[in-house]
């Protein structure tokens, strides 16, 4: 397998699911939607993907190869998905509090 594909396999496989979650984050709640909200949403989505990529890189290189080559992929996927969900959850909660305070 190509080394670049091997390291980023989790990203390649999760991109469709991240696209669905990101669209749901972007769309709901529907109102209020102003420039500040759009900037916040874009920043949250970009930050979550960047954190995901950084965490899968770290986990892939940190994993003990004595457990087999597949273990690197399993650890990278588990850690990366957890990091992505943590960042998106934090962004969702911060946005909800921010929107509540603006009303």
N, CA, C and O atoms as CSV, one atom per row, in Angstrom:
chain,resi,resn,atom,element,x,y,z
A,1,UNK,N,N,0.849,-1.173,0.000
A,1,UNK,CA,C,0.000,0.000,0.000
A,1,UNK,C,C,0.894,1.236,0.000
A,1,UNK,O,O,1.946,1.253,0.640
A,2,UNK,N,N,0.473,2.253,-0.713
A,2,UNK,CA,C,1.180,3.517,-0.756
A,2,UNK,C,C,1.278,4.079,0.661
A,2,UNK,O,O,0.296,4.049,1.403
A,3,UNK,N,N,2.444,4.590,1.046
A,3,UNK,CA,C,2.654,5.086,2.406
A,3,UNK,C,C,1.732,6.256,2.735
A,3,UNK,O,O,1.234,6.351,3.857
A,4,UNK,N,N,1.501,7.139,1.780
A,4,UNK,CA,C,0.618,8.280,2.016
A,4,UNK,C,C,-0.820,7.821,2.243
A,4,UNK,O,O,-1.517,8.351,3.108
A,5,UNK,N,N,-1.253,6.846,1.473
A,5,UNK,CA,C,-2.607,6.302,1.652
A,5,UNK,C,C,-2.705,5.555,2.975
A,5,UNK,O,O,-3.718,5.656,3.667
A,6,UNK,N,N,-1.680,4.816,3.331
A,6,UNK,CA,C,-1.699,4.041,4.566
A,6,UNK,C,C,-1.857,4.928,5.786
A,6,UNK,O,O,-2.631,4.614,6.690
A,7,UNK,N,N,-1.122,6.043,5.816
A,7,UNK,CA,C,-1.196,6.946,6.964
A,7,UNK,C,C,-2.536,7.667,7.009
A,7,UNK,O,O,-3.047,7.946,8.093
A,8,UNK,N,N,-3.109,7.971,5.860
A,8,UNK,CA,C,-4.355,8.743,5.808
A,8,UNK,C,C,-5.583,7.899,5.477
A,8,UNK,O,O,-6.608,8.442,5.067
A,9,UNK,N,N,-5.497,6.596,5.647
A,9,UNK,CA,C,-6.622,5.721,5.314
A,9,UNK,C,C,-7.860,6.044,6.141
A,9,UNK,O,O,-8.975,6.014,5.620
A,10,UNK,N,N,-7.679,6.351,7.411
A,10,UNK,CA,C,-8.834,6.692,8.250
A,10,UNK,C,C,-9.536,7.943,7.730
A,10,UNK,O,O,-10.765,8.008,7.719
A,11,UNK,N,N,-8.767,8.924,7.305
A,11,UNK,CA,C,-9.371,10.135,6.757
A,11,UNK,C,C,-10.138,9.828,5.477
A,11,UNK,O,O,-11.255,10.311,5.287
A,12,UNK,N,N,-9.551,9.041,4.616
A,12,UNK,CA,C,-10.204,8.689,3.355
A,12,UNK,C,C,-11.532,7.964,3.618
A,12,UNK,O,O,-12.534,8.240,2.959
A,13,UNK,N,N,-11.532,7.054,4.567
A,13,UNK,CA,C,-12.736,6.281,4.853
A,13,UNK,C,C,-13.800,7.084,5.600
A,13,UNK,O,O,-14.994,6.834,5.434
A,14,UNK,N,N,-13.375,8.047,6.423
A,14,UNK,CA,C,-14.325,8.812,7.229
A,14,UNK,C,C,-14.829,10.074,6.543
A,14,UNK,O,O,-15.774,10.686,7.040
A,15,UNK,N,N,-14.249,10.486,5.440
A,15,UNK,CA,C,-14.680,11.727,4.786
A,15,UNK,C,C,-16.178,11.782,4.494
A,15,UNK,O,O,-16.790,12.817,4.762
A,16,UNK,N,N,-16.806,10.728,3.960
A,16,UNK,CA,C,-18.261,10.816,3.737
A,16,UNK,C,C,-19.048,11.024,5.031
A,16,UNK,O,O,-19.994,11.811,5.059
A,17,UNK,N,N,-18.671,10.336,6.080
A,17,UNK,CA,C,-19.370,10.473,7.360
A,17,UNK,C,C,-19.140,11.865,7.950
A,17,UNK,O,O,-20.066,12.461,8.501
A,18,UNK,N,N,-17.912,12.392,7.841
A,18,UNK,CA,C,-17.624,13.736,8.321
A,18,UNK,C,C,-18.400,14.774,7.521
A,18,UNK,O,O,-18.833,15.785,8.074
A,19,UNK,N,N,-18.576,14.537,6.250
A,19,UNK,CA,C,-19.360,15.449,5.427
A,19,UNK,C,C,-20.813,15.499,5.915
A,19,UNK,O,O,-21.399,16.577,6.013
A,20,UNK,N,N,-21.387,14.343,6.218
A,20,UNK,CA,C,-22.762,14.293,6.729
A,20,UNK,C,C,-22.872,15.019,8.065
A,20,UNK,O,O,-23.776,15.833,8.252
A,21,UNK,N,N,-21.957,14.731,8.999
A,21,UNK,CA,C,-21.997,15.382,10.308
A,21,UNK,C,C,-21.768,16.887,10.197
A,21,UNK,O,O,-22.395,17.667,10.914
A,22,UNK,N,N,-20.884,17.288,9.312
A,22,UNK,CA,C,-20.608,18.715,9.140
A,22,UNK,C,C,-21.802,19.453,8.549
A,22,UNK,O,O,-22.103,20.575,8.956
A,23,UNK,N,N,-22.479,18.832,7.596
A,23,UNK,CA,C,-23.679,19.459,7.023
A,23,UNK,C,C,-24.761,19.594,8.090
A,23,UNK,O,O,-25.419,20.631,8.170
A,24,UNK,N,N,-24.953,18.575,8.901
A,24,UNK,CA,C,-25.943,18.662,9.982
A,24,UNK,C,C,-25.575,19.759,10.976
A,24,UNK,O,O,-26.449,20.491,11.441
A,25,UNK,N,N,-24.296,19.877,11.304
A,25,UNK,CA,C,-23.831,20.934,12.205
A,25,UNK,C,C,-24.097,22.299,11.585
A,25,UNK,O,O,-24.510,23.230,12.278
A,26,UNK,N,N,-23.862,22.420,10.289
A,26,UNK,CA,C,-24.032,23.691,9.594
A,26,UNK,C,C,-25.503,24.089,9.511
A,26,UNK,O,O,-25.838,25.263,9.666
A,27,UNK,N,N,-26.378,23.120,9.268
A,27,UNK,CA,C,-27.782,23.422,8.995
A,27,UNK,C,C,-28.596,23.669,10.264
A,27,UNK,O,O,-29.470,24.535,10.258
A,28,UNK,N,N,-28.344,22.952,11.331
A,28,UNK,CA,C,-29.181,23.052,12.540
A,28,UNK,C,C,-28.448,23.761,13.650
A,28,UNK,O,O,-27.265,23.494,13.859
A,29,UNK,N,N,-29.090,24.647,14.365
A,29,UNK,CA,C,-30.426,25.185,14.160
A,29,UNK,C,C,-30.430,26.151,12.982
A,29,UNK,O,O,-29.407,26.746,12.644
A,30,UNK,N,N,-31.569,26.292,12.380
A,30,UNK,CA,C,-31.669,27.084,11.152
A,30,UNK,C,C,-31.527,28.582,11.394
A,30,UNK,O,O,-31.009,29.297,10.535
A,31,UNK,N,N,-31.968,29.058,12.523
A,31,UNK,CA,C,-31.912,30.491,12.828
A,31,UNK,C,C,-31.310,30.685,14.204
A,31,UNK,O,O,-31.484,29.792,15.034
A,32,UNK,N,N,-30.643,31.729,14.514
A,32,UNK,CA,C,-30.238,32.840,13.664
A,32,UNK,C,C,-29.006,32.458,12.844
A,32,UNK,O,O,-28.175,31.666,13.288
A,33,UNK,N,N,-28.903,33.017,11.668
A,33,UNK,CA,C,-27.768,32.720,10.791
A,33,UNK,C,C,-27.239,34.045,10.240
A,33,UNK,O,O,-27.819,34.643,9.334
A,34,UNK,N,N,-26.131,34.475,10.812
A,34,UNK,CA,C,-25.492,35.716,10.359
A,34,UNK,C,C,-24.038,35.435,10.011
A,34,UNK,O,O,-23.601,34.284,10.034
A,35,UNK,N,N,-23.298,36.471,9.693
A,35,UNK,CA,C,-21.893,36.280,9.325
A,35,UNK,C,C,-21.051,35.677,10.458
A,35,UNK,O,O,-20.191,34.831,10.211
A,36,UNK,N,N,-21.298,36.107,11.681
A,36,UNK,CA,C,-20.526,35.575,12.806
A,36,UNK,C,C,-20.790,34.083,12.997
A,36,UNK,O,O,-19.878,33.315,13.303
A,37,UNK,N,N,-22.024,33.690,12.816
A,37,UNK,CA,C,-22.368,32.266,12.938
A,37,UNK,C,C,-21.694,31.450,11.841
A,37,UNK,O,O,-21.193,30.356,12.102
A,38,UNK,N,N,-21.677,31.966,10.629
A,38,UNK,CA,C,-21.027,31.252,9.519
A,38,UNK,C,C,-19.531,31.095,9.773
A,38,UNK,O,O,-18.964,30.030,9.533
A,39,UNK,N,N,-18.903,32.147,10.254
A,39,UNK,CA,C,-17.470,32.084,10.550
A,39,UNK,C,C,-17.212,31.062,11.655
A,39,UNK,O,O,-16.267,30.278,11.568
A,40,UNK,N,N,-18.044,31.070,12.685
A,40,UNK,CA,C,-17.887,30.103,13.772
A,40,UNK,C,C,-18.051,28.678,13.258
A,40,UNK,O,O,-17.252,27.805,13.596
A,41,UNK,N,N,-19.068,28.434,12.452
A,41,UNK,CA,C,-19.321,27.091,11.932
A,41,UNK,C,C,-18.183,26.598,11.048
A,41,UNK,O,O,-17.753,25.451,11.167
A,42,UNK,N,N,-17.696,27.461,10.165
A,42,UNK,CA,C,-16.579,27.066,9.304
A,42,UNK,C,C,-15.335,26.784,10.138
A,42,UNK,O,O,-14.632,25.802,9.900
A,43,UNK,N,N,-15.067,27.642,11.113
A,43,UNK,CA,C,-13.903,27.442,11.977
A,43,UNK,C,C,-14.009,26.134,12.759
A,43,UNK,O,O,-13.016,25.423,12.914
A,44,UNK,N,N,-15.192,25.816,13.248
A,44,UNK,CA,C,-15.386,24.576,14.006
A,44,UNK,C,C,-15.172,23.352,13.126
A,44,UNK,O,O,-14.536,22.385,13.546
A,45,UNK,N,N,-15.697,23.392,11.917
A,45,UNK,CA,C,-15.553,22.248,11.007
A,45,UNK,C,C,-14.089,22.074,10.600
A,45,UNK,O,O,-13.567,20.959,10.608
A,46,UNK,N,N,-13.438,23.166,10.249
A,46,UNK,CA,C,-12.025,23.090,9.857
A,46,UNK,C,C,-11.168,22.615,11.024
A,46,UNK,O,O,-10.294,21.766,10.851
A,47,UNK,N,N,-11.417,23.163,12.211
A,47,UNK,CA,C,-10.652,22.747,13.391
A,47,UNK,C,C,-10.848,21.264,13.698
A,47,UNK,O,O,-9.895,20.578,14.066
A,48,UNK,N,N,-12.064,20.769,13.552
A,48,UNK,CA,C,-12.315,19.360,13.842
A,48,UNK,C,C,-11.593,18.443,12.852
A,48,UNK,O,O,-11.073,17.398,13.244
A,49,UNK,N,N,-11.559,18.821,11.595
A,49,UNK,CA,C,-10.860,18.007,10.596
A,49,UNK,C,C,-9.351,18.083,10.794
A,49,UNK,O,O,-8.659,17.072,10.668
A,50,UNK,N,N,-8.834,19.266,11.103
A,50,UNK,CA,C,-7.397,19.411,11.367
A,50,UNK,C,C,-7.005,18.605,12.608
A,50,UNK,O,O,-5.973,17.932,12.610
A,51,UNK,N,N,-7.816,18.670,13.652
A,51,UNK,CA,C,-7.532,17.884,14.856
A,51,UNK,C,C,-7.593,16.390,14.555
A,51,UNK,O,O,-6.795,15.617,15.087
A,52,UNK,N,N,-8.530,15.980,13.710
A,52,UNK,CA,C,-8.633,14.586,13.319
A,52,UNK,C,C,-7.369,14.137,12.596
A,52,UNK,O,O,-6.800,13.095,12.925
A,53,UNK,N,N,-6.928,14.919,11.613
A,53,UNK,CA,C,-5.741,14.554,10.839
A,53,UNK,C,C,-4.511,14.500,11.746
A,53,UNK,O,O,-3.710,13.570,11.645
A,54,UNK,N,N,-4.357,15.478,12.622
A,54,UNK,CA,C,-3.210,15.476,13.540
A,54,UNK,C,C,-3.250,14.259,14.460
A,54,UNK,O,O,-2.215,13.645,14.718
A,55,UNK,N,N,-4.424,13.910,14.952
A,55,UNK,CA,C,-4.515,12.781,15.881
A,55,UNK,C,C,-4.305,11.438,15.182
A,55,UNK,O,O,-3.724,10.527,15.772
A,56,UNK,N,N,-4.765,11.297,13.936
A,56,UNK,CA,C,-4.519,10.016,13.262
A,56,UNK,C,C,-3.047,9.880,12.900
A,56,UNK,O,O,-2.498,8.778,12.919
A,57,UNK,N,N,-2.408,11.001,12.568
A,57,UNK,CA,C,-0.967,10.948,12.291
A,57,UNK,C,C,-0.215,10.515,13.551
A,57,UNK,O,O,0.648,9.638,13.504
A,58,UNK,N,N,-0.557,11.144,14.671
A,58,UNK,CA,C,0.101,10.815,15.925
A,58,UNK,C,C,-0.150,9.349,16.297
A,58,UNK,O,O,0.790,8.618,16.613
A,59,UNK,N,N,-1.404,8.925,16.260
A,59,UNK,CA,C,-1.743,7.558,16.677
A,59,UNK,C,C,-1.119,6.520,15.754
A,59,UNK,O,O,-0.681,5.468,16.220
A,60,UNK,N,N,-1.072,6.793,14.466
A,60,UNK,CA,C,-0.489,5.840,13.528
A,60,UNK,C,C,0.992,5.629,13.828
A,60,UNK,O,O,1.485,4.503,13.774
A,61,UNK,N,N,1.692,6.699,14.140
A,61,UNK,CA,C,3.126,6.579,14.412
A,61,UNK,C,C,3.415,6.141,15.844
A,61,UNK,O,O,4.509,5.651,16.125
A,62,UNK,N,N,2.459,6.307,16.751
A,62,UNK,CA,C,2.629,5.915,18.145
A,62,UNK,C,C,2.332,4.433,18.370
A,62,UNK,O,O,2.886,3.822,19.283
A,63,UNK,N,N,1.474,3.862,17.556
A,63,UNK,CA,C,1.025,2.475,17.758
A,63,UNK,C,C,2.207,1.506,17.724
A,63,UNK,O,O,3.146,1.667,16.944
A,64,UNK,N,N,2.132,0.512,18.578
A,64,UNK,CA,C,3.181,-0.507,18.671
A,64,UNK,C,C,3.054,-1.471,17.491
A,64,UNK,O,O,2.043,-2.163,17.372
A,65,UNK,N,N,4.061,-1.527,16.619
A,65,UNK,CA,C,3.957,-2.392,15.437
A,65,UNK,C,C,4.035,-3.883,15.759
A,65,UNK,O,O,3.775,-4.717,14.891
A,66,UNK,N,N,4.389,-4.224,16.991
A,66,UNK,CA,C,4.465,-5.656,17.327
A,66,UNK,C,C,3.086,-6.311,17.366
A,66,UNK,O,O,2.985,-7.537,17.337
A,67,UNK,N,N,2.027,-5.509,17.431
A,67,UNK,CA,C,0.668,-6.054,17.418
A,67,UNK,C,C,0.142,-6.256,16.009
A,67,UNK,O,O,-0.987,-6.711,15.826
A,68,UNK,N,N,0.948,-5.924,15.012
A,68,UNK,CA,C,0.554,-6.113,13.620
A,68,UNK,C,C,0.296,-4.784,12.933
A,68,UNK,O,O,0.037,-3.768,13.578
A,69,UNK,N,N,0.372,-4.815,11.627
A,69,UNK,CA,C,0.180,-3.603,10.845
A,69,UNK,C,C,-1.223,-3.034,10.942
A,69,UNK,O,O,-1.414,-1.822,10.845
A,70,UNK,N,N,-2.196,-3.898,11.131
A,70,UNK,CA,C,-3.580,-3.429,11.205
A,70,UNK,C,C,-3.842,-2.631,12.481
A,70,UNK,O,O,-4.714,-1.762,12.503
A,71,UNK,N,N,-3.096,-2.922,13.536
A,71,UNK,CA,C,-3.295,-2.225,14.802
A,71,UNK,C,C,-3.077,-0.728,14.640
A,71,UNK,O,O,-3.764,0.075,15.273
A,72,UNK,N,N,-2.123,-0.350,13.793
A,72,UNK,CA,C,-1.886,1.074,13.553
A,72,UNK,C,C,-3.142,1.743,12.988
A,72,UNK,O,O,-3.503,2.844,13.402
A,73,UNK,N,N,-3.793,1.081,12.055
A,73,UNK,CA,C,-5.014,1.636,11.459
A,73,UNK,C,C,-6.155,1.692,12.474
A,73,UNK,O,O,-6.903,2.668,12.524
A,74,UNK,N,N,-6.279,0.650,13.271
A,74,UNK,CA,C,-7.356,0.596,14.268
A,74,UNK,C,C,-7.182,1.706,15.293
A,74,UNK,O,O,-8.132,2.424,15.604
A,75,UNK,N,N,-5.970,1.849,15.819
A,75,UNK,CA,C,-5.723,2.887,16.819
A,75,UNK,C,C,-5.918,4.272,16.219
A,75,UNK,O,O,-6.547,5.129,16.839
A,76,UNK,N,N,-5.393,4.502,15.027
A,76,UNK,CA,C,-5.533,5.811,14.396
A,76,UNK,C,C,-7.003,6.154,14.161
A,76,UNK,O,O,-7.419,7.289,14.392
A,77,UNK,N,N,-7.776,5.197,13.710
A,77,UNK,CA,C,-9.194,5.439,13.451
A,77,UNK,C,C,-9.955,5.733,14.741
A,77,UNK,O,O,-10.754,6.669,14.791
A,78,UNK,N,N,-9.712,4.945,15.777
A,78,UNK,CA,C,-10.422,5.140,17.048
A,78,UNK,C,C,-10.076,6.487,17.681
A,78,UNK,O,O,-10.963,7.222,18.116
A,79,UNK,N,N,-8.801,6.800,17.729
A,79,UNK,CA,C,-8.383,8.069,18.327
A,79,UNK,C,C,-8.889,9.243,17.497
A,79,UNK,O,O,-9.425,10.208,18.041
A,80,UNK,N,N,-8.719,9.159,16.192
A,80,UNK,CA,C,-9.134,10.256,15.319
A,80,UNK,C,C,-10.626,10.529,15.383
A,80,UNK,O,O,-11.043,11.686,15.439
A,81,UNK,N,N,-11.427,9.486,15.376
A,81,UNK,CA,C,-12.876,9.675,15.428
A,81,UNK,C,C,-13.289,10.279,16.765
A,81,UNK,O,O,-14.171,11.136,16.815
A,82,UNK,N,N,-12.662,9.839,17.837
A,82,UNK,CA,C,-12.943,10.415,19.148
A,82,UNK,C,C,-12.591,11.890,19.216
A,82,UNK,O,O,-13.337,12.688,19.784
A,83,UNK,N,N,-11.472,12.247,18.643
A,83,UNK,CA,C,-11.049,13.655,18.627
A,83,UNK,C,C,-12.003,14.488,17.782
A,83,UNK,O,O,-12.399,15.580,18.189
A,84,UNK,N,N,-12.372,13.988,16.615
A,84,UNK,CA,C,-13.315,14.713,15.754
A,84,UNK,C,C,-14.633,14.953,16.501
A,84,UNK,O,O,-15.140,16.075,16.524
A,85,UNK,N,N,-15.180,13.909,17.104
A,85,UNK,CA,C,-16.453,14.062,17.824
A,85,UNK,C,C,-16.324,14.984,19.023
A,85,UNK,O,O,-17.251,15.736,19.325
A,86,UNK,N,N,-15.191,14.941,19.713
A,86,UNK,CA,C,-14.984,15.820,20.864
A,86,UNK,C,C,-14.972,17.284,20.432
A,86,UNK,O,O,-15.610,18.123,21.070
A,87,UNK,N,N,-14.260,17.594,19.365
A,87,UNK,CA,C,-14.204,18.983,18.890
A,87,UNK,C,C,-15.580,19.436,18.402
A,87,UNK,O,O,-16.004,20.550,18.711
A,88,UNK,N,N,-16.276,18.600,17.654
A,88,UNK,CA,C,-17.600,18.981,17.167
A,88,UNK,C,C,-18.608,19.125,18.310
A,88,UNK,O,O,-19.453,20.020,18.277
A,89,UNK,N,N,-18.527,18.269,19.300
A,89,UNK,CA,C,-19.422,18.371,20.456
A,89,UNK,C,C,-19.161,19.658,21.226
A,89,UNK,O,O,-20.098,20.355,21.617
A,90,UNK,N,N,-17.887,19.970,21.444
A,90,UNK,CA,C,-17.538,21.210,22.130
A,90,UNK,C,C,-18.030,22.419,21.329
A,90,UNK,O,O,-18.569,23.364,21.905
A,91,UNK,N,N,-17.849,22.396,20.024
A,91,UNK,CA,C,-18.318,23.497,19.179
A,91,UNK,C,C,-19.840,23.618,19.239
A,91,UNK,O,O,-20.375,24.726,19.286
A,92,UNK,N,N,-20.533,22.488,19.237
A,92,UNK,CA,C,-21.998,22.499,19.310
A,92,UNK,C,C,-22.466,23.131,20.623
A,92,UNK,O,O,-23.387,23.948,20.634
A,93,UNK,N,N,-21.827,22.748,21.722
A,93,UNK,CA,C,-22.216,23.287,23.026
A,93,UNK,C,C,-21.870,24.771,23.147
A,93,UNK,O,O,-22.657,25.547,23.688
A,94,UNK,N,N,-20.706,25.167,22.650
A,94,UNK,CA,C,-20.334,26.587,22.684
A,94,UNK,C,C,-21.273,27.428,21.822
A,94,UNK,O,O,-21.675,28.522,22.218
A,95,UNK,N,N,-21.618,26.912,20.645
A,95,UNK,CA,C,-22.516,27.644,19.761
A,95,UNK,C,C,-23.902,27.764,20.386
A,95,UNK,O,O,-24.532,28.818,20.295
A,96,UNK,N,N,-24.378,26.700,21.016
A,96,UNK,CA,C,-25.703,26.744,21.657
A,96,UNK,C,C,-25.723,27.781,22.778
A,96,UNK,O,O,-26.679,28.546,22.906
A,97,UNK,N,N,-24.667,27.802,23.586
A,97,UNK,CA,C,-24.597,28.788,24.666
A,97,UNK,C,C,-24.503,30.202,24.105
A,97,UNK,O,O,-25.138,31.118,24.626
A,98,UNK,N,N,-23.728,30.383,23.062
A,98,UNK,CA,C,-23.557,31.685,22.429
A,98,UNK,C,C,-24.874,32.184,21.840
A,98,UNK,O,O,-25.232,33.349,22.013
A,99,UNK,N,N,-25.599,31.297,21.140
A,99,UNK,CA,C,-26.869,31.690,20.532
A,99,UNK,C,C,-27.923,31.978,21.603
A,99,UNK,O,O,-28.745,32.879,21.436
A,100,UNK,N,N,-27.903,31.232,22.680
A,100,UNK,CA,C,-28.843,31.468,23.777
A,100,UNK,C,C,-28.588,32.819,24.410
A,100,UNK,O,O,-29.528,33.538,24.748
A,101,UNK,N,N,-27.324,33.168,24.574
A,101,UNK,CA,C,-26.958,34.435,25.192
A,101,UNK,C,C,-27.327,35.619,24.279
A,101,UNK,O,O,-27.661,36.695,24.776
A,102,UNK,N,N,-27.272,35.433,22.968
A,102,UNK,CA,C,-27.606,36.505,22.032
A,102,UNK,C,C,-29.097,36.816,22.007
A,102,UNK,O,O,-29.485,37.920,21.626
A,103,UNK,N,N,-29.926,35.884,22.397
A,103,UNK,CA,C,-31.390,36.100,22.374
A,103,UNK,C,C,-31.762,36.845,23.563
A,103,UNK,O,O,-32.940,37.143,23.761
